[in-house]
Amino acid sequence: MAASNYDIVLLDIEGTTTPISFVHESLFPYVARSVGEFLETRWTDPEVQTHVQAIALQANQDVKDGIAEAIAIDLDADSSDEIRRKVLANVDWQMKADRKIGALKGLQGYMWRFGFESGTLKGEMYPDAVKAIERWVEAGKRVFIYSSGSVEAQKLIFGYSDHGDLLRYISGHYDTKVGAKTEDSSYRGIAKDIGVQPAQILFVSDNVLEIQAADKAGLQTVVSIRPGNAPIKDDCKFQTTTDFMTIPI
C-alpha cells in the first residue's frame, strides 16, 4: 500500500539517507587511524578522561564475562601510558568486531565531532533524500531521525553534510535509548513522544526487520533500496523505493 495521509516522517540514516559505505569507509576508519594520536594529544582533557573511564569499566566487565579479547584496565594502579595502551587495544578489537556498545560509541562520537568541525569529515547524503526532506518540510510535515548511531553522531552527519547544514529541517532525533529498532514497542514510544498516532508516521529504512517492527506498531513504511544495501526478497510485502522523490506527499 502506498504511503498516504501521514504527518510525520521518521528516517533511518545508514543505507537510507546516507550510503551504507559512509560509516564503514569514512567514519570508522577516521577513528581507527586517529585514535592513538587523538588520545595522546588530548589525554588530560576531562571529557577524554570520561570516555577513558567508560572504556575501562566496559573492558573490566568484559574480562569478568570471559571475553577473550578484553584487556583489564586498572585506573588506580596502571600508569597513564599503560592505560592509554590498554584503551587503544580494547578500542581496536571492539571496532574490528563492529561492537555496538555505549562506551565505544561515546568515544567515537567525541572524535567524530572534531573531525566534522575541522572539515575532515562531511556527512554524505543521497541527493534525492535531501530534496525529499526539503519537500516534506515545505509541505508542513515534520521530519525526525531514528538511527542506531547516537543522537550526537546523527546531528554531526546532518549538521556538517555535503549539502550543508540540514539540521534546520530536522524536528528531532532518536537513538537506541528509546529501544531497539527491531522492537515494535520502540516505534510506539516514538509516536507517543512526538504526540501523534502511529499511523500518522511514515518510517523509511533499508532494514526489513525494522520495517516489520514499525509496521507491527502501526506505522506506515517504505523500504529504502540503495547500492550496497542488503538485497530485498522479491516477495517483500512492503512498499520499496530507490528514490525518495517518488514517495507520495
Secondary structure, DSSP 8 states (H G I E B T S, - for coil): ----S-SEEEE--BTTTB-HHHIIIIIHHHHHHHHHHHHHHTTT-HHHHHHHHHHHHHHHHHHHTT-TT-----TTTS-HHHHHHHHHHHHHHHHHTT---HHHHHHHHHHHHHHHHHTS--B---HHHHHHHHHHHHTT-EEEEE-SS-HHHHHHHHHTBTTB--GGGEEEEE-GGG--TT-HHHHHHHHHHHTS-GGGEEEEES-HHHHHHHHHHT-EEEEE--TTS----TT--S-EES-GGGS--
